[in-house]
Amino acid sequence: MILRVISYLLYLLIFGAVLVLILDTIEPAELSRGPAICSEPVTYHIAGIDEQFDITREELKVLIDNSGRFWSNAAGRNLWEYDSQGDVAVYLIYDERQQLVEAEQGLSQQIQTQRMQFDRLYRDFHQQKEAHEEAQTAYRNRLSDYQSRVESHNREVEEWNEQGGAPSDVKHQLEERQRLLEKEQTELLNIQNEVNRTAERVQSVTQRINKIHERKNELIDDYNNRFAREYRFNQGEYITRGNERRINIYHFQSRIHLQRVLTHEIGHALGLGHLERPGSIMYPVVESGSVRDVQLSDEDLRAIQQLCNRVTRGSD
């Protein structure tokens, strides 16, 4: 039995798509500024959701309201609320950016599935291999002991034959020993067959591991060829044109990611510009995969409080 050596750890690395996500390209001149912005809530309505997005209007409204609540809580007053005829129109627009995100996520999920199958079979392989090795060692030890006893028995039989035969009592003992040795030979043949079956099971698992291993590597190569590069594109934007005010969301990787983008764009709708500290909600760039939760930074808090002329003590 020949087992292929599998370089397991070598192939677990996926370089990944580095999606440098630009939240928007808004210019400060486009923002509504001044105390008036905080004197009464900015109202919004949901103007459109492309059907390709797997989200309902109700789910989106909850996320938008939660995003607005971050800023309201920070300012100590209601800054954002829903109105069916609200001033700010919110759109979810499906285009090639979201297609790229979904393709990357789909392929990543396939790779993860292959990894899980590989890990499970790899554990099974080691269990089967250990069982086979234990059975093989036990068989070899017993076979060696059996062969020694057979050789000893044969020498004794030859010695008595050279003397013209053994006495009846010795002959009876030799015949009984011969019968037991033949019985043990049958037992050893059965054990040998079972050892061979364990070897076949190990080989079967090995073949399955190698197939999954090869498939996983094909997926990783495909992933790296398609996504192991840097992409830069806008996730969303806040736009003002004359009397029109709108938030366009172009893509998101998860609900928490969408929450992050909405909170950023709502910040613009409230009058905030970009901030310079990475990690702030109002920082203009976020890397793919870096969004774990949505939380205003100290810089975000100061910005909204200053905008509303409510800088709190100890905020710096």
C-alpha positions as CSV (number, residue, x, y, z in Angstrom):
1,M,0.0,0.0,0.0
2,I,1.4,3.3,-1.0
3,L,0.1,6.5,0.6
4,R,0.5,9.8,-1.1
5,V,2.2,12.4,1.1
6,I,-0.1,15.4,1.3
7,S,1.3,18.9,1.9
8,Y,-1.7,19.9,4.0
9,L,-0.7,23.2,5.5
10,L,0.9,24.5,2.3
11,Y,-2.4,24.8,0.5
12,L,-4.4,26.5,3.2
13,L,-3.3,29.9,2.3
14,I,-5.5,32.0,0.0
15,F,-4.0,35.4,-0.8
16,G,-7.4,36.8,-1.2
17,A,-9.0,39.7,-2.9
18,V,-7.9,42.9,-1.4
19,L,-10.9,45.1,-1.9
20,V,-10.0,48.6,-1.0
21,L,-13.5,50.0,-0.6
22,I,-13.9,53.7,-1.1
23,L,-17.1,54.7,0.8
24,D,-17.7,57.7,-1.5
25,T,-16.2,60.6,-3.3
26,I,-18.2,63.4,-1.8
27,E,-16.8,66.9,-1.7
28,P,-17.3,69.0,1.5
29,A,-19.1,71.7,-0.5
30,E,-21.9,69.2,-1.1
31,L,-22.7,68.9,2.6
32,S,-25.4,70.6,4.5
33,R,-23.7,72.4,7.4
34,G,-24.6,74.6,10.3
35,P,-26.7,74.5,13.5
36,A,-29.9,74.3,11.4
37,I,-29.1,70.7,10.5
38,C,-29.4,69.7,14.1
39,S,-32.5,71.8,14.9
40,E,-34.8,69.2,13.4
41,P,-34.4,65.6,12.1
42,V,-33.3,64.9,8.6
43,T,-36.0,62.7,7.0
44,Y,-35.5,59.9,4.6
45,H,-37.5,57.5,2.5
46,I,-36.5,54.2,0.7
47,A,-36.7,55.0,-3.0
48,G,-35.6,51.8,-4.6
49,I,-34.0,48.3,-3.9
50,D,-32.8,46.3,-6.9
51,E,-34.3,42.9,-6.7
52,Q,-30.9,41.2,-6.9
53,F,-30.2,42.3,-3.4
54,D,-31.3,39.7,-0.8
55,I,-32.9,42.2,1.5
56,T,-36.5,43.4,2.1
57,R,-37.6,47.0,2.5
58,E,-38.4,46.3,6.2
59,E,-34.9,44.9,6.9
60,L,-33.3,47.8,5.1
61,K,-35.4,50.3,7.1
62,V,-34.3,48.7,10.4
63,L,-30.6,49.0,9.4
64,I,-31.1,52.7,8.2
65,D,-32.9,53.6,11.5
66,N,-30.1,51.9,13.5
67,S,-27.5,53.8,11.6
68,G,-29.2,57.1,12.2
69,R,-29.5,56.3,15.9
70,F,-25.7,56.1,16.2
71,W,-25.5,59.8,15.3
72,S,-28.6,60.8,17.3
73,N,-27.3,59.2,20.5
74,A,-23.9,60.8,20.0
75,A,-25.5,64.3,19.5
76,G,-28.1,63.8,22.3
77,R,-31.0,64.7,20.0
78,N,-33.0,63.1,17.2
79,L,-31.2,63.8,13.9
80,W,-32.6,61.2,11.6
81,E,-36.0,59.7,11.0
82,Y,-38.2,57.9,8.4
83,D,-40.9,59.7,6.4
84,S,-42.6,58.2,3.4
85,Q,-41.9,61.6,1.6
86,G,-38.6,62.2,3.3
87,D,-36.0,64.6,1.9
88,V,-33.2,62.0,1.4
89,A,-33.9,59.2,-1.0
90,V,-32.1,55.9,-0.3
91,Y,-31.3,53.5,-3.2
92,L,-29.7,50.1,-3.3
93,I,-28.3,49.9,-6.8
94,Y,-27.0,46.5,-8.0
95,D,-24.1,46.6,-10.5
96,E,-20.8,44.9,-11.4
97,R,-19.4,45.8,-8.0
98,Q,-21.9,43.7,-6.1
99,Q,-21.6,40.9,-8.7
100,L,-17.8,40.9,-7.9
101,V,-18.4,40.7,-4.2
102,E,-20.9,37.9,-4.5
103,A,-18.7,35.9,-6.8
104,E,-15.8,36.3,-4.4
105,Q,-18.0,35.2,-1.4
106,G,-19.4,32.3,-3.4
107,L,-16.0,30.9,-4.3
108,S,-14.7,31.5,-0.7
109,Q,-17.6,29.5,0.6
110,Q,-16.8,26.6,-1.8
111,I,-13.2,26.6,-0.6
112,Q,-14.3,26.7,3.0
113,T,-16.6,23.7,2.4
114,Q,-13.7,21.8,0.8
115,R,-11.5,22.7,3.7
116,M,-14.1,21.3,6.2
117,Q,-14.5,18.1,4.2
118,F,-10.7,17.8,4.0
119,D,-10.2,18.3,7.8
120,R,-12.9,15.8,8.6
121,L,-11.4,13.2,6.3
122,Y,-7.9,14.0,7.5
123,R,-9.0,13.2,11.0
124,D,-10.7,10.0,9.8
125,F,-7.5,9.1,7.9
126,H,-5.4,9.3,11.0
127,Q,-7.9,7.3,13.0
128,Q,-8.0,4.6,10.3
129,K,-4.2,4.7,9.9
130,E,-3.6,4.3,13.6
131,A,-6.1,1.4,13.8
132,H,-4.4,-0.3,10.8
133,E,-0.9,0.1,12.3
134,E,-2.0,-1.2,15.7
135,A,-3.7,-4.2,14.0
136,Q,-0.7,-4.8,11.8
137,T,1.7,-4.7,14.7
138,A,-0.4,-7.1,16.7
139,Y,-0.6,-9.4,13.7
140,R,3.1,-9.4,13.1
141,N,4.0,-10.0,16.7
142,R,1.6,-12.9,16.9
143,L,2.8,-14.3,13.6
144,S,6.4,-14.2,14.7
145,D,5.5,-16.0,17.9
146,Y,3.5,-18.6,15.9
147,Q,6.3,-19.2,13.5
148,S,8.8,-19.7,16.3
149,R,6.4,-22.3,17.9
150,V,5.9,-24.0,14.5
151,E,9.7,-24.3,14.0
152,S,10.1,-25.7,17.5
153,H,7.4,-28.2,17.0
154,N,8.8,-29.3,13.6
155,R,12.2,-29.8,15.1
156,E,10.8,-31.9,17.9
157,V,8.8,-34.0,15.4
158,E,11.9,-34.6,13.3
159,E,14.0,-35.6,16.3
160,W,11.4,-38.2,17.3
161,N,11.2,-39.4,13.7
162,E,14.9,-39.9,13.6
163,Q,14.6,-42.0,16.7
164,G,12.0,-44.2,15.1
165,G,9.0,-42.6,16.5
166,A,7.7,-41.0,19.7
167,P,6.2,-42.9,22.7
168,S,2.4,-42.9,22.6
169,D,1.9,-40.2,25.3
170,V,4.4,-37.9,23.5
171,K,2.8,-38.7,20.2
172,H,-0.5,-37.7,21.6
173,Q,0.9,-34.4,22.9
174,L,2.5,-33.7,19.5
175,E,-0.7,-34.4,17.6
176,E,-2.7,-32.1,20.0
177,R,-0.1,-29.4,19.5
178,Q,-0.3,-29.8,15.8
179,R,-4.1,-29.5,15.9
180,L,-3.8,-26.2,18.0
181,L,-1.2,-24.8,15.6
182,E,-3.4,-25.5,12.6
183,K,-6.3,-23.9,14.4
184,E,-4.1,-20.9,15.2
185,Q,-3.0,-20.7,11.5
186,T,-6.7,-20.3,10.5
187,E,-7.1,-17.6,13.1
188,L,-4.0,-15.8,11.8
189,L,-5.3,-16.0,8.3
190,N,-8.5,-14.3,9.5
191,I,-6.5,-11.6,11.3
192,Q,-4.4,-11.1,8.2
193,N,-7.6,-10.6,6.1
194,E,-8.9,-8.0,8.7
195,V,-5.5,-6.2,8.6
196,N,-5.8,-6.1,4.8
197,R,-9.3,-4.7,5.1
198,T,-8.1,-1.9,7.4
199,A,-5.4,-1.1,4.9
200,E,-8.0,-0.9,2.2
201,R,-10.1,1.5,4.3
202,V,-7.0,3.7,4.9
203,Q,-6.3,3.6,1.1
204,S,-10.0,4.5,0.4
205,V,-9.9,7.5,2.7
206,T,-6.5,8.5,1.3
207,Q,-8.0,8.6,-2.2
208,R,-10.9,10.6,-1.1
209,I,-8.6,13.1,0.7
210,N,-6.5,13.5,-2.4
211,K,-9.5,14.2,-4.6
212,I,-10.8,16.8,-2.2
213,H,-7.3,18.2,-1.8
214,E,-7.0,18.5,-5.6
215,R,-10.4,20.1,-5.9
216,K,-9.6,22.5,-3.1
217,N,-6.4,23.5,-4.8
218,E,-8.2,24.1,-8.1
219,L,-10.7,26.4,-6.3
220,I,-7.8,28.3,-4.6
221,D,-6.0,28.7,-7.9
222,D,-9.3,30.0,-9.4
223,Y,-9.8,32.3,-6.5
224,N,-6.3,33.7,-6.7
225,N,-6.5,34.2,-10.5
226,R,-9.7,36.0,-10.2
227,F,-9.5,37.9,-6.9
228,A,-5.9,38.1,-5.7
229,R,-5.4,41.7,-6.6
230,E,-6.5,45.1,-5.4
231,Y,-9.8,46.4,-6.4
232,R,-10.9,50.0,-5.7
233,F,-14.5,51.1,-6.0
234,N,-17.2,53.0,-4.3
235,Q,-19.5,51.2,-1.9
236,G,-21.9,54.2,-1.7
237,E,-22.3,57.9,-2.1
238,Y,-24.3,60.8,-0.8
239,I,-25.4,63.1,-3.6
240,T,-27.0,66.5,-3.7
241,R,-28.2,68.0,-7.0
242,G,-30.3,71.0,-6.7
243,N,-33.2,70.0,-4.4
244,E,-32.4,66.3,-4.8
245,R,-30.7,64.5,-2.0
246,R,-30.0,60.8,-2.2
247,I,-27.9,58.0,-0.8
248,N,-26.8,55.4,-3.3
249,I,-25.5,52.0,-2.0
250,Y,-23.8,49.9,-4.7
251,H,-22.6,46.9,-2.8
252,F,-22.1,45.3,0.6
253,Q,-20.6,42.0,1.8
254,S,-22.9,41.4,4.8
255,R,-25.6,43.1,6.9
256,I,-23.0,44.5,9.3
257,H,-21.0,45.8,6.3
258,L,-24.2,47.5,4.9
259,Q,-24.8,49.0,8.4
260,R,-21.3,50.5,8.2
261,V,-21.8,52.0,4.8
262,L,-25.2,53.4,5.7
263,T,-23.9,55.0,8.9
264,H,-21.1,56.7,6.8
265,E,-23.5,58.1,4.2
266,I,-26.0,59.2,6.8
267,G,-23.2,61.1,8.4
268,H,-22.7,63.0,5.2
269,A,-26.5,63.6,4.9
270,L,-26.3,65.1,8.4
271,G,-23.5,67.5,7.3
272,L,-20.3,65.6,8.3
273,G,-17.3,65.5,6.0
274,H,-14.5,62.9,5.9
275,L,-12.3,62.4,8.9
276,E,-8.6,61.5,8.7
277,R,-8.3,58.8,11.3
278,P,-8.6,55.2,10.0
279,G,-11.2,53.3,11.8
280,S,-13.6,56.2,12.1
281,I,-17.0,55.8,10.5
282,M,-16.3,58.9,8.5
283,Y,-12.9,57.8,7.2
284,P,-13.3,57.4,3.4
285,V,-11.7,54.0,2.9
286,V,-12.2,50.6,4.5
287,E,-10.6,47.3,3.5
288,S,-12.6,44.3,2.6
289,G,-13.1,42.0,5.5
290,S,-12.1,44.6,8.1
291,V,-15.7,45.4,9.2
292,R,-16.5,43.5,12.4
293,D,-19.0,45.9,14.0
294,V,-20.3,49.5,13.8
295,Q,-19.1,51.9,16.4
296,L,-18.4,55.6,16.3
297,S,-14.9,56.6,17.1
298,D,-13.9,59.5,19.4
299,E,-13.3,61.5,16.3
300,D,-16.7,60.7,15.0
301,L,-18.3,61.7,18.3
302,R,-16.4,65.0,18.4
303,A,-17.4,65.8,14.8
304,I,-21.1,65.3,15.3
305,Q,-21.1,67.1,18.6
306,Q,-19.2,70.1,17.2
307,L,-21.6,70.2,14.2
308,C,-24.5,70.4,16.6
309,N,-22.7,72.8,18.9
310,R,-22.8,70.2,21.7
311,V,-19.2,69.4,22.4
312,T,-19.3,67.4,25.6
313,R,-16.8,67.6,28.3
314,G,-13.9,65.2,28.1
315,S,-14.6,64.2,24.5
316,D,-11.0,65.1,23.5
